[in-house]
C-alpha cells in the first residue's frame, strides 16, 4: 500500500468498500433466498400433504394415468372398489388397454384424448382368470360409474388422464328393484282395470295412465270438454259440476259413479271414479287433482248373474220340492193299484176278475215304468248327456207305425185319432227313438186333455227341415198358463196323471237336435204342439206328394187288452235249449224262471260273473242271459272273459241300466243284445226266438 501512489489510495479504498458491500449484499441475498426456498418447500410440502390427504380421503375412486396409459397413482377408495391388495403392484404396471375388463369405449376415449362417462359391469372373474392383478374380490360383478378426462399443459399437450370412479352396485340393484316394482304396479293397475288420472286446472287438461280414453297413451291428455264428451248424457251435468269445482281450486274429496264409452267399447261402461287434492299453490288453492277410475261393468254383470242364478236356484228348489210332492203322488197312485190288485188277485179264483185285475196291474206297471223313464231322461238331460243316434229310415212307414202305437193309449170312445201322413215313402236321416219320444209325449198330453173330438198326428216339410205336430180339440190352455207350458215340474192339470216333464223333455230333445218347439192354443177349442228339426231327406215319393194320405184309427175302450205275445217256436223233444241265467238276485231269477217255465228251455243259474265264466268254460250252453251289476265279477268283465275262449255263444245283457251309453258298453264288451229291466216279456221272447230258433 505504501508503494502505491498517493492518488490511487482513495480509489483502492473505495473499491474495497464497494467489494465489501457487495459481498455483504450477496451474503444477505443468499440467506434471504435460502429462507424463501425453505418457506416455499415447506409450503409445497404442506400442499402435497394436503392434496394427498384429500386425494386419499375422497369417498370416490381416483386414478391417474400417464399419457402412455400407465397407472401413476390411485387413492384408497379406488383400491377398495377393485379389491387391490397392494397398490404398488399395479402402479407402473401394464397399460390400461391391456386390462381385459375395461370397456372399449374407455380405451378409445383415452387414445383420442376425449372425455368419457358411462356405467359398466366390472367382472372380477375375468380379472382372476387372466391374473391381470391381485384382487380380493372373487367372481362377483360390480356396477362402476366412470368419468374420465385428459389433463393438458399450457401448450395443449396431454400430460395425464384422470378417472373418477364410484361403486354404484347397490344403487343399481335398488334401481332395478324399483323398476321391477313400478312395472309390477303398472301391470297390476292395468290388470285390475284401474285408471290413474290427474287434472291440472291451470291448463284444464286431464292426463291419465292405462286409460282407453286416450288410447292407453300415458303421455296423452284430454281437455275438460273432450273428457265430458265420453260421458253418458245422464252423467254430464253432475261431472261438469265437479269439473267447475276443480277449476275453482276447491279443496274436496269425492267418489261417484259414471258411465263412459271409449273407442274400444260397444256399450256404456259402468265406472267408479274418485278425486282428491294433490298439489296446492302458495295461496293454498288446489291446482292439481288426482284419483282413480275403476271399471265395474264386469263386476255388476257378475253380481247380476249371481243374483239371477240365486233366484233360479231358489225357484228350482221350489219346483223340485213341488216335483217331489207330485212325484210321490204319481208313484204311489200306480203302486197302490199294483199292490192292491195283486192282493186281490191272490184272494180270488174267478177268471173274469183275475183277467181284469191282471190288466189293471199291467196298465199301472206300464204307467210306473213311463214315469221312471221320464225322470231318468230328465236326469240325463240335466247332467248334460244327450244321445242322438242319426239313422236313415222311411219316415212315411215309420210314422204309420208310430200312430198305431198310440192306439192302445186312447181311452175315450168319443175321441178319434187321425194320422196325417202326406207321403207313401219318404227317406230321412233322424233319430227315430227321439222322434217317437217327442211325438208320444205330445200325443199323451193330447189324450189326457181331450174328451171328445179329434187328435191329429202329422208332419210336413218346412224350412230345410221337418215340422212334426199333434193337434187336438181338447180343453185348450188359458192365457195365464201359456208362459208356463215348457217349465220343468209344472202340471197345469193336477188331476191328470203325469210328472209335468213331458213337454220339458220334448223341448230339450228338439233343441239339442238343433230345432225349436212351439204351440198354439185357445181355451175351450184345442191345442197344437209342434217340433221343427233340421233334417237331411230325399225327395218324397213322386205321385203322392200332391195328396195327404190320412189314416183314421178307430177309438178303443179303456180296457182293451194288448195283442197276444208271439212266443218262441217250440223245439223238438229231447233237444231243449240250455240257457244260463247269470243273476245274483233270487227274485229276479225266479221271475225269469216263471216267464220261461212253459217253454221248452232248460235253465241253469250262475250267481255272479265269476261263476258264469267257470260254467261256460266247463259246460255247453245255447244262450246266456247276463246281468251287469253283480258281486265278485260284473257282467261286462264276465262277458269279456267268456269271449276270450267262446266267440259263438249268444250273450244277452239283462240289466237295470237304461241309457244308450250303457247299451253301447255292453255291445262293445261282447254282448249280442241288450234288454232293460223291468223285463219286457215280448222283447225277451223276440230275443230268444232270434237266437234259439229251431231253424238255426
VEXVEX-397280 format. One line per 8 residues: number of its first residue (from 1); for each residue x, y, z of C-alpha. Coordinates in pm, 1 decimal, padded with zeros to 6 digits, always signed. Layout:
<recs>
NUM = X/Y/Z; ...
</recs>
This chain:
<recs>
1 = +00000.0/+00000.0/+00000.0; +00293.6/+00232.6/+00085.4; +00436.3/+00190.5/-00259.3; +00108.2/+00297.9/-00418.7; +00091.5/+00639.4/-00549.6; -00094.0/+00866.8/-00323.3; -00358.6/+00941.7/-00579.8; -00455.2/+00568.2/-00605.0
9 = -00512.3/+00517.5/-00240.6; -00862.2/+00662.7/-00229.1; -00956.7/+00458.2/-00535.9; -00838.1/+00133.4/-00382.8; -01007.9/+00215.4/-00059.5; -01332.2/+00285.9/-00246.9; -01303.0/-00040.0/-00441.2; -01250.0/-00237.7/-00123.2
17 = -01551.1/-00070.2/+00027.8; -01766.4/-00145.0/-00272.0; -01649.0/-00508.8/-00282.4; -01716.7/-00548.3/+00086.7; -02060.9/-00401.3/+00046.0; -02128.4/-00632.9/-00248.9; -02016.4/-00937.4/-00058.3; -02230.0/-00835.9/+00234.8
25 = -02528.6/-00790.7/-00001.8; -02464.6/-01129.3/-00167.1; -02447.1/-01296.0/+00170.8; -02769.9/-01135.7/+00279.9; -02929.0/-01223.6/-00051.8; -02828.0/-01586.5/-00020.7; -02966.1/-01601.7/+00329.3; -03292.3/-01443.9/+00205.4
33 = -03314.9/-01684.5/-00091.1; -03243.7/-01983.7/+00127.7; -03510.3/-01871.1/+00368.5; -03755.5/-01819.6/+00079.8; -03669.5/-02157.3/-00069.0; -03720.4/-02320.3/+00266.7; -04052.2/-02149.9/+00310.7; -04155.8/-02247.3/-00042.5
41 = -04050.8/-02604.9/+00017.5; -04248.0/-02617.6/+00338.9; -04545.7/-02468.9/+00162.8; -04513.6/-02716.5/-00123.2; -04474.6/-02999.6/+00119.7; -04782.1/-02883.1/+00305.8; -04980.2/-02856.9/-00016.1; -04864.7/-03201.2/-00123.7
49 = -04966.3/-03344.0/+00211.3; -05297.0/-03168.7/+00190.6; -05352.4/-03293.0/-00166.3; -05257.5/-03648.1/-00075.0; -05486.0/-03629.4/+00226.7; -05775.9/-03505.1/+00019.8; -05691.3/-03748.5/-00263.2; -05680.8/-04037.0/-00020.1
57 = -05987.0/-03944.2/+00185.7; -06223.5/-03872.3/-00102.5; -06533.8/-04103.5/-00092.9; -06483.5/-04172.9/-00461.6; -06214.8/-04355.7/-00650.8; -05943.1/-04156.8/-00828.8; -05693.3/-04294.7/-01077.6; -05424.0/-04100.8/-01260.7
65 = -05263.0/-04243.1/-01574.8; -04967.0/-04115.0/-01769.7; -05017.4/-04022.4/-02130.0; -04878.0/-04364.9/-02217.5; -05163.2/-04532.1/-02025.9; -04954.5/-04639.5/-01726.6; -05119.4/-04610.8/-01384.6; -04935.2/-04340.2/-01191.4
73 = -05146.2/-04327.4/-00880.3; -05479.9/-04412.9/-00719.1; -05646.3/-04341.8/-00389.1; -05762.6/-04577.2/-00116.7; -06124.4/-04580.1/-00229.1; -06018.3/-04696.3/-00575.0; -05824.8/-04978.9/-00408.6; -06139.1/-05076.2/-00218.8
81 = -06350.4/-05069.6/-00534.2; -06119.8/-05302.3/-00723.7; -06006.1/-05509.9/-00424.8; -05640.4/-05421.3/-00485.5; -05420.9/-05598.1/-00231.8; -05103.7/-05390.4/-00288.9; -05126.6/-05066.0/-00482.4; -04753.3/-05076.5/-00553.6
89 = -04812.8/-05387.3/-00765.2; -05046.7/-05203.5/-01000.1; -04876.8/-04861.4/-01010.5; -04647.9/-04856.7/-01309.7; -04773.9/-05195.9/-01433.5; -04924.9/-05287.0/-01770.0; -05100.7/-05009.6/-01965.2; -05474.5/-04956.7/-01943.4
97 = -05554.0/-05106.2/-02285.3; -05428.1/-05445.7/-02174.8; -05689.1/-05463.9/-01896.3; -05948.6/-05712.6/-02034.7; -06233.0/-05581.5/-01817.9; -06219.9/-05211.3/-01902.1; -06478.9/-05127.1/-02172.5; -06350.5/-05048.3/-02518.5
105 = -06526.5/-04710.6/-02509.1; -06299.2/-04601.3/-02221.1; -05986.3/-04713.3/-02404.4; -06094.8/-04533.2/-02721.4; -06163.7/-04209.7/-02532.5; -05820.3/-04232.2/-02368.6; -05644.3/-04276.1/-02702.4; -05843.9/-03995.7/-02861.2
113 = -05778.5/-03767.2/-02559.7; -06151.4/-03718.2/-02505.6; -06378.1/-03715.4/-02204.1; -06585.1/-04022.8/-02126.6; -06873.6/-04103.3/-01893.1; -07050.2/-04437.5/-01861.8; -07164.8/-04716.4/-01631.4; -07037.2/-05066.5/-01679.6
121 = -07029.9/-05407.3/-01513.8; -06679.7/-05486.4/-01387.9; -06640.9/-05865.4/-01389.2; -06380.7/-05979.2/-01135.1; -06399.2/-06340.1/-01252.8; -06218.3/-06225.9/-01569.8; -05956.8/-06044.5/-01361.0; -05891.0/-06361.9/-01163.8
129 = -05882.0/-06579.8/-01473.5; -05634.3/-06354.1/-01653.8; -05444.9/-06267.2/-01332.3; -05415.5/-05910.7/-01454.0; -05366.3/-05805.8/-01092.2; -05424.2/-05948.9/-00748.5; -05770.3/-05871.8/-00612.8; -05958.1/-05969.9/-00300.4
137 = -06283.7/-05977.0/-00497.1; -06394.3/-06322.3/-00604.5; -06614.4/-06386.6/-00907.1; -06856.2/-06105.4/-00832.9; -06958.2/-05820.9/-01058.1; -06969.2/-05455.2/-00960.8; -07154.5/-05174.5/-01128.2; -06899.6/-04891.8/-01176.9
145 = -06979.5/-04532.9/-01266.7; -06678.8/-04396.9/-01456.8; -06590.2/-04042.1/-01558.1; -06261.9/-03974.4/-01737.3; -06092.8/-03656.4/-01861.5; -05748.0/-03572.8/-02007.3; -05516.9/-03315.8/-01836.9; -05334.0/-03078.0/-02073.8
153 = -05033.6/-02848.7/-02016.9; -05013.3/-02487.0/-02127.3; -04900.1/-02596.4/-02469.3; -05209.4/-02812.7/-02514.5; -05026.1/-03140.6/-02479.3; -05187.8/-03418.4/-02272.9; -04982.1/-03479.7/-01963.4; -05206.0/-03733.7/-01789.7
161 = -05555.5/-03883.2/-01778.4; -05772.0/-03881.7/-01464.2; -06060.5/-04117.8/-01383.9; -06325.6/-04056.3/-01118.3; -06480.4/-04389.7/-01017.3; -06774.8/-04483.7/-00798.2; -06920.4/-04819.2/-00697.6; -07294.7/-04785.5/-00765.5
169 = -07377.4/-05156.3/-00737.7; -07622.4/-05110.7/-00450.2; -07795.1/-04815.0/-00614.7; -07807.4/-05007.3/-00942.1; -07971.5/-05309.5/-00776.7; -08213.0/-05083.1/-00593.8; -08290.9/-04912.7/-00922.2; -08361.0/-05246.7/-01086.2
177 = -08583.5/-05346.3/-00795.6; -08759.7/-05012.0/-00815.0; -08814.4/-05054.0/-01188.5; -08946.0/-05403.9/-01128.6; -09177.4/-05277.6/-00855.1; -09300.0/-04997.0/-01077.9; -09357.4/-05242.3/-01363.2; -09542.0/-05481.3/-01134.0
185 = -09753.1/-05195.0/-01004.8; -09821.9/-05085.5/-01362.1; -09921.0/-05436.7/-01462.3; -10135.3/-05471.5/-01150.6; -10312.0/-05144.6/-01226.4; -10354.4/-05247.2/-01588.6; -10480.7/-05593.0/-01497.3; -10719.6/-05451.4/-01239.3
193 = -10859.9/-05207.5/-01490.9; -10775.4/-04910.3/-01269.9; -10714.4/-04580.8/-01446.1; -10494.2/-04325.2/-01271.3; -10583.0/-03969.3/-01371.7; -10475.8/-03612.5/-01293.7; -10645.8/-03281.5/-01365.9; -10448.8/-02956.6/-01381.8
201 = -10687.0/-02661.8/-01353.5; -10417.2/-02426.5/-01482.9; -10422.4/-02593.6/-01824.2; -10766.1/-02758.7/-01783.4; -10618.1/-03087.0/-01906.9; -10683.9/-03443.7/-01792.9; -10382.5/-03675.3/-01809.9; -10413.8/-04044.2/-01732.6
209 = -10242.4/-04380.7/-01743.3; -10387.5/-04715.8/-01851.3; -10680.1/-04523.7/-01991.2; -10871.2/-04628.3/-02304.8; -10999.4/-04271.2/-02326.6; -10660.3/-04158.7/-02458.1; -10590.2/-04489.4/-02637.2; -10372.8/-04606.6/-02343.3
217 = -10123.7/-04330.4/-02425.0; -09966.8/-04242.8/-02089.1; -09831.8/-03916.2/-02228.5; -10161.3/-03811.8/-02383.0; -10413.7/-03573.9/-02237.2; -10773.7/-03463.9/-02284.9; -10931.8/-03126.0/-02240.4; -11218.0/-03096.7/-01996.1
225 = -11460.5/-03074.8/-02287.2; -11313.5/-03386.2/-02453.8; -11342.2/-03575.0/-02126.7; -11706.5/-03473.3/-02085.2; -11782.9/-03592.0/-02439.4; -11707.9/-03952.6/-02336.9; -11971.6/-03949.3/-02061.9; -12325.2/-04079.8/-02070.4
233 = -12571.0/-03792.4/-02130.1; -12732.1/-03851.4/-01790.8; -12394.7/-03808.3/-01613.5; -12273.8/-03491.3/-01787.1; -12439.4/-03239.5/-01551.3; -12304.1/-03392.9/-01228.7; -11948.7/-03438.4/-01362.6; -11949.3/-03087.2/-01511.6
241 = -12025.2/-02956.4/-01163.1; -11722.4/-03140.9/-01023.0; -11500.8/-03000.4/-01300.5; -11617.2/-02647.2/-01217.2; -11524.7/-02710.3/-00853.6; -11177.9/-02826.8/-00961.0; -11139.0/-02523.1/-01187.0; -11210.5/-02305.5/-00881.8
249 = -10948.8/-02492.4/-00676.6; -11198.8/-02616.7/-00418.1; -11045.3/-02847.4/-00158.5; -11270.1/-03154.6/-00169.5; -11257.7/-03533.6/-00193.3; -11538.7/-03720.7/-00363.0; -11635.2/-04057.4/-00512.7; -11914.2/-04105.1/-00762.4
257 = -12036.1/-04339.7/-01033.7; -12026.5/-04257.3/-01403.7; -12082.1/-04426.5/-01737.8; -11829.0/-04381.1/-02014.8; -11783.7/-04506.8/-02368.4; -11438.7/-04512.4/-02528.6; -11335.5/-04606.5/-02884.0; -11280.4/-04961.1/-02753.4
265 = -11632.7/-05005.4/-02613.7; -11954.6/-05104.3/-02785.0; -12167.1/-05043.8/-02476.5; -12159.6/-04796.2/-02189.8; -11915.4/-04895.2/-01917.4; -12011.1/-04852.2/-01552.1; -11728.6/-04692.0/-01353.4; -11649.5/-04561.8/-01006.2
273 = -11428.1/-04250.1/-01002.6; -11277.3/-04067.1/-00705.3; -11098.3/-03732.6/-00677.1; -10867.1/-03581.9/-00414.9; -10637.0/-03272.8/-00399.6; -10275.8/-03342.6/-00491.6; -10096.9/-03006.3/-00520.0; -10165.5/-02655.0/-00392.2
281 = -10009.5/-02320.5/-00485.2; -09861.0/-02067.7/-00242.8; -10206.9/-01927.8/-00166.5; -10342.5/-02267.9/-00063.5; -10553.1/-02306.9/-00375.1; -10561.7/-02657.3/-00523.1; -10410.5/-02660.7/-00871.2; -10374.7/-03035.8/-00927.4
289 = -10623.1/-03314.6/-00852.3; -10569.2/-03687.7/-00880.8; -10768.6/-04006.7/-00845.2; -10859.8/-04345.9/-00987.4; -11135.6/-04467.4/-01215.0; -11243.3/-04830.9/-01182.6; -11449.5/-05014.3/-01442.8; -11713.6/-05216.7/-01258.4
297 = -11912.6/-05332.4/-01561.2; -11797.1/-05693.6/-01532.2; -11846.3/-05685.1/-01156.9; -12202.5/-05555.1/-01192.7; -12268.3/-05817.1/-01458.8; -12130.5/-06086.1/-01229.0; -12343.6/-05961.7/-00939.3; -12646.0/-05962.1/-01167.1
305 = -12567.0/-06313.9/-01288.8; -12513.1/-06435.7/-00933.6; -12841.1/-06279.9/-00827.9; -13018.4/-06437.3/-01124.1; -12850.9/-06771.5/-01050.2; -12960.9/-06744.1/-00688.5; -13316.5/-06672.7/-00797.3; -13305.0/-06962.4/-01043.0
313 = -13167.5/-07192.2/-00773.7; -13436.9/-07085.4/-00530.3; -13703.4/-07124.2/-00797.1; -13558.8/-07460.1/-00898.4; -13553.9/-07568.2/-00536.4; -13919.7/-07475.0/-00500.3; -14005.3/-07651.0/-00824.6; -13814.2/-07959.7/-00719.3
321 = -13991.3/-07959.4/-00384.6; -14320.2/-07937.5/-00570.5; -14197.7/-08208.1/-00806.1; -14106.1/-08439.3/-00518.9; -14451.2/-08392.0/-00370.4; -14605.7/-08455.0/-00711.2; -14382.6/-08749.1/-00799.4; -14463.2/-08907.5/-00466.0
329 = -14830.1/-08890.8/-00560.0; -14766.4/-09014.5/-00912.9; -14559.4/-09309.3/-00791.1; -14798.7/-09404.5/-00514.0; -15101.6/-09396.1/-00745.1; -14991.1/-09684.2/-00974.4; -14820.2/-09859.3/-00682.7; -15147.5/-09850.8/-00493.5
337 = -15321.2/-10017.4/-00786.0; -15040.6/-10270.5/-00839.2; -15017.2/-10369.5/-00473.0; -15392.2/-10357.0/-00413.6; -15494.9/-10563.2/-00713.8; -15203.9/-10803.8/-00659.9; -15350.6/-10869.6/-00315.1; -15699.2/-10913.1/-00461.2
345 = -15558.0/-11143.3/-00727.9; -15427.5/-11374.5/-00456.9; -15772.1/-11396.8/-00299.7; -15994.5/-11469.1/-00599.0; -16041.5/-11768.0/-00825.9; -16288.3/-11606.2/-01066.7; -16134.7/-11594.7/-01412.1; -16316.4/-11275.4/-01513.0
353 = -16195.5/-11090.8/-01203.0; -15844.9/-11232.5/-01240.6; -15824.0/-11110.9/-01601.4; -15949.0/-10764.6/-01503.3; -15710.6/-10742.7/-01207.2; -15418.9/-10856.9/-01423.8; -15495.5/-10593.9/-01686.8; -15512.3/-10320.3/-01421.3
361 = -15177.7/-10435.5/-01280.0; -15019.7/-10437.5/-01627.5; -15160.2/-10092.0/-01711.2; -15034.7/-09936.9/-01388.9; -14698.6/-10111.1/-01424.1; -14659.9/-09951.0/-01767.0; -14755.8/-09614.9/-01618.7; -14498.8/-09653.3/-01341.7
369 = -14231.6/-09755.1/-01592.3; -14303.1/-09449.4/-01810.0; -14282.3/-09233.8/-01500.7; -13940.8/-09374.5/-01408.2; -13818.9/-09337.4/-01766.7; -13923.2/-08971.2/-01775.2; -13740.7/-08897.9/-01451.2; -13428.9/-09079.7/-01573.7
377 = -13442.3/-08899.4/-01907.0; -13467.0/-08562.8/-01735.8; -13179.1/-08650.2/-01503.0; -12970.8/-08745.2/-01803.6; -13057.5/-08419.5/-01979.7; -12975.3/-08212.3/-01670.3; -12639.4/-08391.6/-01645.1; -12557.1/-08275.7/-01998.0
385 = -12581.7/-08615.3/-02167.5; -12791.9/-08634.9/-02480.2; -12752.0/-08928.4/-02715.2; -12853.1/-08865.6/-03075.6; -12838.7/-09173.3/-03298.4; -12897.0/-09047.7/-03651.1; -13000.4/-09313.8/-03898.8; -13165.5/-09324.9/-04239.2
393 = -13519.2/-09469.3/-04245.8; -13852.9/-09437.4/-04425.6; -14044.5/-09176.3/-04227.7; -14375.0/-09248.7/-04403.1; -14369.6/-09613.5/-04295.0; -14232.1/-09534.3/-03950.2; -14492.9/-09264.8/-03889.2; -14776.8/-09508.3/-03959.8
401 = -14624.0/-09745.3/-03703.7; -14590.2/-09456.6/-03459.2; -14955.9/-09365.7/-03495.5; -15055.4/-09728.8/-03448.1; -14851.6/-09741.8/-03126.9; -15064.9/-09457.6/-02989.6; -15385.8/-09657.3/-03047.9; -15365.5/-09858.5/-02722.8
409 = -15332.6/-09532.5/-02528.4; -15671.3/-09399.5/-02646.1; -15913.1/-09423.1/-02353.7; -16222.9/-09232.5/-02468.1; -16460.0/-09369.4/-02735.7; -16562.5/-09016.3/-02837.1; -16207.1/-08928.5/-02947.7; -16080.9/-09012.3/-03295.4
417 = -15710.9/-09045.3/-03383.0; -15612.6/-08920.9/-03729.5; -15269.6/-08972.2/-03885.8; -15170.7/-08703.7/-04137.9; -14904.3/-08883.1/-04341.9; -14852.4/-08696.0/-04671.8; -14617.5/-08943.8/-04839.5; -14604.3/-09308.9/-04933.7
425 = -14227.0/-09324.3/-04898.5; -14001.8/-09056.7/-04751.3; -13636.7/-09132.8/-04667.6; -13498.6/-08913.2/-04387.6; -13199.0/-08906.1/-04154.2; -13314.2/-08863.7/-03793.1; -13301.1/-09025.8/-03450.9; -13620.5/-09228.1/-03470.5
433 = -13621.0/-09308.0/-03098.5; -13608.6/-08939.9/-03002.8; -13876.1/-08865.6/-03263.2; -14100.4/-09128.1/-03107.3; -14029.1/-08988.2/-02760.9; -14137.0/-08637.7/-02864.5; -14446.7/-08744.2/-03058.0; -14564.0/-08984.9/-02787.6
441 = -14528.6/-08713.7/-02523.7; -14732.5/-08474.2/-02736.6; -14990.7/-08744.9/-02808.4; -15013.5/-08849.6/-02442.5; -15081.8/-08491.0/-02337.0; -15345.6/-08458.0/-02608.5; -15516.8/-08778.7/-02492.3; -15525.5/-08652.8/-02132.1
449 = -15684.4/-08321.5/-02232.5; -15933.4/-08437.1/-02498.0; -16273.7/-08577.1/-02401.1; -16433.8/-08570.3/-02746.7; -16340.7/-08478.1/-03099.6; -16014.7/-08545.4/-03283.2; -15644.5/-08587.4/-03218.6; -15428.4/-08543.5/-03528.3
457 = -15067.2/-08655.1/-03560.5; -14873.1/-08540.6/-03864.8; -14566.9/-08381.7/-04023.5; -14471.3/-08156.9/-04314.0; -14152.0/-08036.2/-04483.8; -14062.5/-07685.6/-04376.6; -13752.3/-07458.4/-04394.5; -13495.3/-07730.2/-04477.5
465 = -13636.5/-07948.1/-04203.2; -13949.5/-08128.4/-04090.4; -14221.5/-07997.5/-03860.7; -14393.5/-08266.6/-03651.5; -14719.2/-08177.3/-03480.0; -15001.6/-08311.4/-03266.2; -15328.1/-08116.0/-03254.5; -15639.0/-08182.3/-03050.6
473 = -15986.9/-08049.6/-02985.2; -15936.9/-08065.4/-02611.2; -15970.5/-07819.9/-02325.8; -15702.9/-07579.6/-02455.0; -15475.2/-07357.6/-02247.4; -15560.9/-07029.9/-02075.9; -15356.0/-06717.7/-02148.4; -15221.4/-06706.4/-01794.1
481 = -15089.8/-07062.0/-01818.6; -14926.2/-07033.9/-02161.9; -14593.5/-06891.1/-02031.8; -14558.3/-07193.2/-01801.7; -14601.0/-07463.8/-02062.7; -14232.7/-07555.6/-02101.5; -14131.5/-07504.7/-01739.9; -13996.1/-07804.5/-01555.1
489 = -14202.9/-07984.8/-01290.9; -14516.8/-07787.7/-01380.7; -14856.5/-07955.7/-01425.0; -15147.7/-07742.7/-01540.4; -15398.3/-08015.5/-01462.8; -15319.8/-08150.4/-01118.9; -15576.5/-08428.2/-01159.4; -15419.5/-08576.1/-01473.4
497 = -15159.0/-08845.6/-01429.5; -14803.8/-08748.7/-01519.6; -14496.0/-08575.2/-01385.5; -14507.3/-08246.9/-01572.6; -14187.0/-08344.9/-01752.2; -14311.6/-08447.4/-02095.0; -14308.4/-08106.0/-02261.6; -13976.9/-08019.0/-02098.4
505 = -13822.8/-08333.5/-02244.6; -13973.6/-08252.6/-02586.5; -13822.4/-07904.6/-02574.8; -13474.4/-08014.9/-02469.6; -13463.6/-08308.2/-02712.5; -13573.5/-08086.7/-03001.6; -13336.9/-07800.0/-02918.5; -13043.9/-08037.9/-02871.2
513 = -13121.3/-08162.7/-03221.9; -13084.2/-07806.1/-03348.7; -13459.3/-07745.3/-03372.6; -13728.4/-07545.8/-03197.2; -14067.6/-07605.1/-03036.0; -14390.0/-07410.9/-03004.8; -14764.3/-07435.3/-02964.0; -15090.4/-07261.2/-03048.0
521 = -15386.5/-07298.2/-02818.7; -15726.2/-07148.7/-02742.8; -15903.9/-07230.8/-02421.2; -16207.1/-07449.0/-02483.4; -16115.0/-07502.5/-02850.7; -15796.2/-07709.5/-02853.9; -15418.9/-07702.0/-02894.1; -15144.6/-07779.5/-03143.5
529 = -14793.9/-07863.6/-03024.0; -14511.0/-07883.6/-03276.2; -14139.5/-07953.7/-03303.4; -13932.5/-07846.3/-03601.5; -13596.8/-08018.0/-03654.9; -13337.5/-07968.6/-03929.6; -13317.3/-08283.3/-04135.2; -13149.6/-08436.4/-04438.4
537 = -13406.4/-08607.2/-04659.0; -13457.8/-08737.1/-05011.7; -13735.2/-08611.8/-05236.9; -14063.1/-08775.5/-05133.8; -14211.3/-09047.9/-05349.7; -14339.1/-08897.6/-05679.9; -14711.5/-08923.1/-05743.4; -14816.7/-08889.9/-05382.3
545 = -14675.8/-08550.0/-05286.8; -14989.0/-08370.1/-05400.9; -15220.3/-08552.1/-05164.9; -15240.2/-08615.0/-04794.3; -15283.1/-08976.7/-04703.3; -15499.8/-08979.0/-04391.2; -15527.8/-09291.4/-04182.3; -15819.7/-09292.8/-03945.8
553 = -15772.2/-09507.9/-03639.4; -16084.6/-09615.8/-03460.0; -16103.6/-09547.8/-03086.9; -16079.1/-09839.6/-02847.3; -16213.6/-09896.8/-02499.0; -16011.2/-09821.3/-02189.0; -15963.8/-10186.8/-02100.5; -15856.1/-10315.5/-02445.1
561 = -15612.5/-10597.9/-02397.9; -15277.6/-10591.9/-02578.7; -15218.1/-10828.0/-02867.2; -15111.3/-11179.2/-02765.2; -14737.7/-11217.5/-02736.1; -14571.5/-11430.5/-03000.8; -14381.1/-11699.8/-02813.9; -14063.0/-11865.9/-02937.8
569 = -14110.3/-12162.7/-03161.7; -14108.0/-12498.9/-02977.8; -13812.9/-12726.6/-03020.4; -13810.9/-13093.9/-03089.8; -13836.2/-13327.4/-02788.3; -13501.0/-13412.0/-02646.4; -13347.2/-13100.8/-02797.3; -13428.4/-12843.9/-02529.0
577 = -13208.5/-12538.6/-02548.9; -12989.5/-12470.4/-02248.0; -12995.0/-12115.6/-02111.6; -12754.1/-11993.3/-01844.7; -12917.3/-11717.5/-01635.6; -12650.0/-11508.0/-01463.3; -12836.4/-11327.6/-01183.1; -12743.1/-11258.2/-00821.8
585 = -13092.9/-11157.1/-00701.3; -13317.2/-11454.8/-00621.7; -13643.8/-11279.0/-00708.4; -13509.7/-11166.9/-01045.7; -13400.0/-11521.1/-01130.7; -13737.6/-11657.0/-01018.3; -13915.7/-11406.0/-01244.2; -13719.9/-11526.0/-01548.9
593 = -13789.7/-11883.3/-01445.5; -14164.7/-11813.1/-01431.6; -14163.2/-11624.2/-01761.2; -13999.7/-11918.3/-01939.0; -14145.2/-12211.0/-01744.3; -14396.9/-12307.4/-02012.6; -14134.3/-12308.1/-02287.3; -13904.2/-12590.0/-02386.5
601 = -13588.7/-12447.6/-02228.6; -13364.6/-12581.2/-01959.8; -13250.0/-12300.6/-01729.9; -12929.2/-12301.8/-01528.0; -12821.2/-12034.8/-01283.2; -12489.2/-11862.2/-01204.5; -12497.8/-11630.8/-00902.5; -12224.8/-11395.5/-01027.9
609 = -11994.9/-11325.7/-01319.6; -11709.9/-11542.8/-01195.8; -11935.0/-11847.5/-01164.4; -12074.9/-11775.8/-01511.9; -11727.5/-11777.8/-01667.8; -11645.8/-12107.1/-01498.6; -11970.9/-12271.6/-01612.8; -11941.8/-12155.1/-01974.1
617 = -11586.0/-12289.2/-01986.5; -11682.8/-12626.3/-01835.7; -12031.0/-12683.6/-01985.5; -12216.8/-12624.0/-02311.2; -12498.0/-12365.9/-02328.8; -12705.3/-12228.1/-02615.3; -12750.2/-11876.3/-02472.7; -12651.3/-11663.6/-02172.5
625 = -12876.4/-11406.2/-02003.2; -12619.0/-11181.6/-01835.0; -12695.8/-10939.0/-01552.4; -12448.1/-10648.0/-01536.3; -12417.9/-10535.6/-01175.9; -12305.9/-10834.2/-00967.5; -12056.7/-10914.9/-00689.7; -11708.3/-11058.8/-00747.4
633 = -11715.4/-11009.9/-01126.5; -11962.4/-10783.5/-01306.7; -12140.0/-10875.1/-01627.5; -11919.7/-10662.7/-01853.8; -11598.0/-10822.7/-01733.0; -11755.9/-11169.1/-01732.8; -11860.2/-11122.8/-02097.0; -11507.2/-11018.3/-02191.9
641 = -11364.7/-11327.5/-02021.3; -11612.2/-11556.8/-02198.1; -11533.8/-11400.1/-02535.6; -11166.9/-11487.2/-02493.4; -11249.1/-11857.2/-02536.1; -11600.7/-11862.7/-02681.4; -11699.5/-11615.7/-02950.4; -12009.0/-11802.6/-03078.1
649 = -12243.8/-11830.2/-02779.2; -12514.0/-11557.5/-02779.6; -12492.9/-11334.3/-02471.1; -12788.2/-11108.4/-02388.2; -12734.3/-10829.0/-02135.7; -13026.0/-10810.2/-01893.6; -12985.8/-10507.4/-01669.5; -13145.4/-10209.4/-01497.8
657 = -12901.6/-09968.8/-01667.5; -13119.4/-09794.8/-01926.8; -12903.1/-09538.3/-02108.2; -12776.7/-09578.3/-02464.3; -12422.0/-09541.0/-02337.2; -12477.1/-09848.4/-02117.2; -12603.5/-10041.9/-02417.8; -12300.4/-09937.7/-02622.1
665 = -12067.2/-10052.1/-02343.8; -12241.4/-10389.8/-02327.5; -12221.6/-10441.6/-02703.6; -11856.9/-10335.5/-02700.3; -11786.9/-10588.9/-02424.4; -11921.6/-10868.4/-02647.2; -12297.2/-10890.5/-02582.1; -12520.6/-10971.7/-02880.3
673 = -12831.8/-10797.7/-02747.0; -12943.3/-10571.6/-02463.3; -13265.7/-10589.1/-02260.1; -13366.0/-10341.2/-01991.3; -13533.0/-10419.8/-01661.0; -13821.8/-10427.9/-01580.9; -13828.2/-10720.5/-01820.3; -14049.2/-10675.8/-02124.8
681 = -14180.5/-11027.3/-02185.1; -14244.0/-10960.5/-02553.3; -13890.8/-10827.0/-02606.1; -13747.4/-11127.2/-02419.4; -13938.9/-11371.1/-02641.0; -13821.9/-11185.9/-02953.3; -13457.6/-11221.7/-02847.2; -13499.1/-11590.7/-02765.0
689 = -13672.6/-11654.6/-03096.8; -13390.3/-11474.0/-03279.5; -13102.8/-11664.5/-03122.8; -13266.4/-12002.7/-03034.4; -13495.9/-12064.5/-03330.3; -13514.4/-12433.6/-03427.7; -13440.1/-12327.0/-03785.0; -13092.9/-12202.0/-03692.5
</recs>
